[in-house]
Amino acid sequence: MPPTDRDRAIAAARFRALGDETRLRLLAELRGGECNVAELMDRMGLGQSLISHHLRALREAGLVRDRRDGRWVYYAIAEHALAATRLTIYELEPRRSAERHEVE
């Protein structure tokens, strides 16, 4: 099924969120599992407000999910969103010439 306008809008929001080096670093840190802001501050050497700002952008784009545990909020990669983003890129790849001839 071809992507809808809504699908394209979601993909564009995710690509905008991924277009920032700090956000890519955050995702790389979250590859090992969920972390809270304090852990990410220690690992990345960045301040709380900057980490929180970028996590909010990633969460709003659907790329990370959060889980509250008492006073702590833990963040993790939203694997389904990354898979959908990979699929969007895959769907944009030009088809090989031979594949085009098979369709025609």
N, CA, C and O of each residue as an XYZ file, in Angstrom:
416
protein
N       0.843     -1.175      0.000
C       0.000      0.000      0.000
C       0.890      1.240      0.000
O       1.799      1.328      0.826
N       0.663      2.200     -0.894
C       1.499      3.385     -0.960
C       1.327      4.248      0.295
O       0.273      4.229      0.930
N       2.370      5.001      0.643
C       2.274      5.838      1.838
C       1.227      6.940      1.663
O       1.034      7.472      0.570
N       0.570      7.260      2.755
C      -0.429      8.330      2.763
C       0.254      9.653      3.116
O       1.431      9.677      3.474
N      -0.489     10.742      3.012
C       0.042     12.046      3.416
C       0.432     12.025      4.893
O       1.437     12.622      5.280
N      -0.357     11.344      5.712
C      -0.040     11.252      7.142
C       1.265     10.483      7.353
O       2.096     10.877      8.172
N       1.439      9.393      6.617
C       2.680      8.610      6.709
C       3.886      9.481      6.364
O       4.913      9.436      7.042
N       3.747     10.276      5.298
C       4.844     11.149      4.884
C       5.119     12.227      5.922
O       6.276     12.580      6.152
N       4.072     12.757      6.554
C       4.249     13.777      7.591
C       4.988     13.200      8.802
O       5.866     13.847      9.371
N       4.624     11.989      9.182
C       5.309     11.324     10.309
C       6.766     11.072      9.952
O       7.656     11.325     10.764
N       7.017     10.577      8.745
C       8.396     10.321      8.313
C       9.203     11.611      8.305
O      10.357     11.618      8.734
N       8.616     12.699      7.825
C       9.325     13.980      7.783
C       9.678     14.450      9.196
O      10.780     14.948      9.425
N       8.756     14.295     10.135
C       9.033     14.680     11.527
C      10.173     13.842     12.101
O      11.025     14.354     12.828
N      10.182     12.571     11.773
C      11.256     11.696     12.270
C      12.594     12.064     11.641
O      13.620     12.082     12.322
N      12.586     12.356     10.353
C      13.831     12.752      9.695
C      14.354     14.067     10.268
O      15.562     14.226     10.437
N      13.455     15.016     10.570
C      13.898     16.272     11.189
C      14.549     15.986     12.539
O      15.596     16.547     12.864
N      13.922     15.108     13.322
C      14.484     14.770     14.634
C      15.843     14.089     14.489
O      16.741     14.312     15.301
N      15.991     13.269     13.467
C      17.262     12.564     13.249
C      18.345     13.463     12.649
O      19.513     13.079     12.593
N      17.960     14.642     12.208
C      18.903     15.548     11.557
C      19.736     16.364     12.525
O      20.284     17.398     12.141
N      19.842     15.933     13.752
C      20.617     16.648     14.761
C      21.651     15.701     15.365
O      21.323     14.592     15.787
N      22.893     16.152     15.399
C      23.984     15.290     15.881
C      23.784     14.851     17.335
O      24.049     13.697     17.669
N      23.325     15.747     18.192
C      23.119     15.394     19.596
C      22.044     14.321     19.732
O      22.175     13.406     20.545
N      20.987     14.433     18.941
C      19.925     13.425     18.995
C      20.424     12.074     18.503
O      20.045     11.034     19.043
N      21.261     12.087     17.495
C      21.853     10.826     17.032
C      22.740     10.223     18.108
O      22.759      9.006     18.289
N      23.473     11.064     18.819
C      24.300     10.572     19.934
C      23.424      9.971     21.032
O      23.760      8.933     21.601
N      22.306     10.623     21.324
C      21.391     10.091     22.342
C      20.869      8.719     21.936
O      20.842      7.792     22.745
N      20.454      8.596     20.683
C      19.979      7.292     20.213
C      21.076      6.239     20.305
O      20.812      5.090     20.658
N      22.298      6.630     19.989
C      23.417      5.685     20.095
C      23.598      5.231     21.550
O      23.872      4.058     21.803
N      23.449      6.143     22.488
C      23.556      5.780     23.907
C      22.429      4.852     24.339
O      22.618      3.982     25.189
N      21.258      5.046     23.748
C      20.098      4.234     24.126
C      20.093      2.860     23.470
O      19.252      2.021     23.794
N      21.024      2.623     22.550
C      21.089      1.295     21.921
C      21.324      0.202     22.942
O      20.865     -0.926     22.759
N      22.031      0.517     24.014
C      22.331     -0.476     25.042
C      21.185     -0.737     26.006
O      21.282     -1.621     26.858
N      20.116      0.010     25.884
C      18.979     -0.160     26.794
C      18.545      1.173     27.365
O      19.143      2.212     27.088
N      17.505      1.125     28.158
C      16.932      2.369     28.658
C      17.841      3.056     29.666
O      18.602      2.417     30.393
N      17.734      4.386     29.684
C      18.524      5.231     30.585
C      17.661      6.386     31.063
O      16.685      6.760     30.413
N      18.032      6.943     32.202
C      17.377      8.171     32.635
C      18.258      9.359     32.264
O      19.381      9.181     31.791
N      17.753     10.558     32.475
C      18.474     11.764     32.065
C      19.821     11.873     32.777
O      20.817     12.252     32.162
N      19.858     11.541     34.074
C      21.116     11.643     34.821
C      22.191     10.736     34.219
O      23.349     11.136     34.099
N      21.807      9.519     33.843
C      22.767      8.597     33.226
C      23.258      9.147     31.886
O      24.445      9.064     31.569
N      22.335      9.708     31.107
C      22.720     10.270     29.812
C      23.617     11.496     29.992
O      24.534     11.707     29.198
N      23.368     12.295     31.012
C      24.227     13.450     31.298
C      25.660     12.992     31.574
O      26.613     13.557     31.038
N      25.803     11.966     32.411
C      27.132     11.443     32.746
C      27.843     10.901     31.513
O      29.023     11.181     31.304
N      27.143     10.139     30.708
C      27.759      9.500     29.538
C      28.134     10.510     28.459
O      29.153     10.360     27.784
N      27.301     11.541     28.300
C      27.492     12.460     27.181
C      28.177     13.769     27.575
O      28.623     14.523     26.711
N      28.257     14.036     28.872
C      28.889     15.276     29.316
C      28.093     16.521     28.953
O      28.668     17.581     28.705
N      26.772     16.392     28.922
C      25.897     17.516     28.582
C      24.984     17.824     29.757
O      24.777     16.980     30.630
N      24.441     19.025     29.776
C      23.562     19.450     30.852
C      22.165     18.861     30.757
O      21.734     18.381     29.708
N      21.471     18.914     31.896
C      20.140     18.333     32.001
C      19.157     18.969     31.032
O      18.396     18.258     30.374
N      19.157     20.289     30.930
C      18.155     20.940     30.076
C      18.378     20.609     28.605
O      17.414     20.461     27.854
N      19.628     20.490     28.184
C      19.921     20.152     26.791
C      19.503     18.709     26.482
O      18.892     18.437     25.448
N      19.835     17.805     27.380
C      19.431     16.397     27.202
C      17.909     16.305     27.145
O      17.357     15.648     26.263
N      17.235     16.956     28.075
C      15.769     16.898     28.129
C      15.144     17.490     26.874
O      14.164     16.956     26.356
N      15.703     18.582     26.387
C      15.210     19.220     25.161
C      15.262     18.233     23.990
O      14.284     18.077     23.259
N      16.391     17.581     23.819
C      16.555     16.660     22.697
C      15.733     15.385     22.879
O      15.212     14.848     21.901
N      15.610     14.895     24.104
C      14.766     13.726     24.347
C      13.304     14.043     24.043
O      12.578     13.200     23.517
N      12.875     15.261     24.377
C      11.503     15.649     24.070
C      11.271     15.632     22.561
O      10.239     15.146     22.097
N      12.226     16.160     21.794
C      12.095     16.162     20.330
C      12.031     14.733     19.790
O      11.232     14.440     18.900
N      12.858     13.858     20.320
C      12.847     12.456     19.886
C      11.545     11.763     20.280
O      10.999     10.968     19.515
N      11.056     12.071     21.471
C       9.798     11.469     21.932
C       8.623     11.967     21.089
O       7.760     11.178     20.704
N       8.585     13.269     20.803
C       7.495     13.820     19.991
C       7.501     13.248     18.576
O       6.452     13.125     17.943
N       8.695     12.899     18.083
C       8.804     12.280     16.761
C       8.505     10.780     16.819
O       8.445     10.111     15.787
N       8.320     10.264     18.027
C       8.002      8.849     18.188
C       9.210      7.938     18.167
O       9.064      6.718     18.093
N      10.403      8.509     18.231
C      11.624      7.705     18.117
C      12.104      7.133     19.447
O      12.858      6.160     19.469
N      11.671      7.731     20.553
C      11.963      7.157     21.872
C      10.659      7.075     22.650
O       9.708      7.815     22.396
N      10.645      6.164     23.596
C       9.505      6.034     24.493
C      10.012      6.279     25.906
O      11.199      6.104     26.185
N       9.133      6.675     26.776
C       9.535      6.923     28.160
C       8.691      6.084     29.113
O       7.565      5.688     28.811
N       9.286      5.833     30.274
C       8.640      5.028     31.309
C       8.986      5.644     32.649
O      10.160      5.811     32.981
N       7.960      5.981     33.421
C       8.185      6.580     34.739
C       8.321      5.474     35.782
O       7.551      4.513     35.804
N       9.328      5.641     36.648
C       9.546      4.724     37.763
C       9.850      5.580     38.986
O      10.994      5.981     39.204
N       8.824      5.857     39.778
C       8.994      6.771     40.912
C       9.273      8.168     40.399
O       8.502      8.716     39.612
N      10.380      8.745     40.847
C      10.716     10.104     40.393
C      11.571     10.107     39.135
O      11.881     11.170     38.597
N      11.948      8.942     38.667
C      12.793      8.845     37.474
C      11.973      8.543     36.232
O      10.968      7.834     36.283
N      12.427      9.099     35.112
C      11.839      8.778     33.815
C      12.936      8.107     33.004
O      14.022      8.661     32.836
N      12.652      6.925     32.507
C      13.607      6.175     31.708
C      13.209      6.239     30.238
O      12.031      6.146     29.895
N      14.198      6.398     29.389
C      13.984      6.521     27.949
C      14.600      5.323     27.247
O      15.635      4.801     27.661
N      13.939      4.896     26.172
C      14.429      3.785     25.359
C      14.045      4.051     23.910
O      13.125      4.816     23.623
N      14.757      3.415     23.020
C      14.452      3.539     21.593
C      13.109      2.881     21.310
O      12.833      1.781     21.790
N      12.280      3.557     20.531
C      11.014      2.995     20.059
C      11.337      2.226     18.780
O      11.353      2.788     17.685
N      11.590      0.944     18.944
C      12.086      0.127     17.829
C      11.144      0.117     16.631
O      11.606      0.104     15.490
N       9.843      0.124     16.863
C       8.892      0.127     15.751
C       9.032      1.390     14.900
O       8.872      1.340     13.681
N       9.329      2.519     15.541
C       9.483      3.778     14.799
C      10.753      3.762     13.958
O      10.759      4.248     12.828
N      11.824      3.206     14.504
C      13.055      3.108     13.706
C      12.860      2.158     12.537
O      13.355      2.409     11.438
N      12.143      1.075     12.769
C      11.870      0.130     11.674
C      11.039      0.804     10.590
O      11.297      0.605      9.403
N      10.053      1.593     10.979
C       9.221      2.297      9.999
C      10.043      3.327      9.233
O       9.818      3.542      8.042
N      10.989      3.958      9.907
C      11.848      4.947      9.247
C      12.765      4.263      8.243
O      12.975      4.770      7.141
N      13.309      3.115      8.623
C      14.127      2.335      7.676
C      13.302      1.927      6.460
O      13.787      1.979      5.330
N      12.069      1.526      6.689
C      11.191      1.126      5.596
C      10.918      2.302      4.655
O      10.871      2.127      3.438
N      10.740      3.484      5.211
C      10.526      4.675      4.390
C      11.711      4.908      3.470
O      11.533      5.201      2.287
N      12.909      4.780      4.001
C      14.112      4.966      3.178
C      14.185      3.875      2.121
O      14.496      4.148      0.962
N      13.902      2.656      2.513
C      13.930      1.533      1.575
C      12.951      1.770      0.426
O      13.274      1.508     -0.733
N      11.768      2.259      0.746
C      10.759      2.504     -0.281
C      11.144      3.623     -1.237
O      10.629      3.692     -2.352
N      12.047      4.499     -0.806
C      12.490      5.603     -1.661
C      13.613      5.207     -2.609
O      13.907      5.929     -3.562
N      14.235      4.073     -2.353
C      15.343      3.642     -3.204
C      14.845      3.380     -4.618
O      13.798      2.764     -4.816
N      15.607      3.852     -5.595
C      15.200      3.573     -6.982
C      15.245      2.074     -7.249
O      16.116      1.357     -6.757
N      14.296      1.634     -8.030
C      14.285      0.218     -8.410
C      15.333     -0.008     -9.478
O      15.620      0.870    -10.291
N      15.892     -1.193     -9.460
C      16.889     -1.535    -10.484
C      16.222     -1.637    -11.838
O      15.028     -1.922    -11.933
N      16.973     -1.412    -12.855
C      16.469     -1.422    -14.224
C      15.771     -2.728    -14.549
O      14.699     -2.719    -15.154
N      16.351     -3.842    -14.163
C      15.754     -5.145    -14.455
C      14.399     -5.306    -13.792
O      13.482     -5.874    -14.385
N      14.263     -4.814    -12.569
C      12.999     -4.896    -11.880
C      11.935     -4.060    -12.592
O      10.775     -4.466    -12.666
N      12.324     -2.900    -13.115
C      11.380     -2.057    -13.855
C      10.872     -2.761    -15.097
O       9.688     -2.671    -15.424
N      11.762     -3.465    -15.797
C      11.353     -4.153    -17.013
C      10.405     -5.296    -16.715
O       9.528     -5.602    -17.523
N      10.572     -5.940    -15.549
C       9.672     -7.026    -15.178
C       8.254     -6.511    -14.967
O       7.288     -7.196    -15.304
N       8.122     -5.304    -14.411
C       6.833     -4.731    -14.131
C       6.150     -4.293    -15.423
O       4.933     -4.429    -15.550
N       6.906     -3.773    -16.374
C       6.344     -3.250    -17.612
C       5.909     -4.332    -18.484
O       5.407     -4.078    -19.579
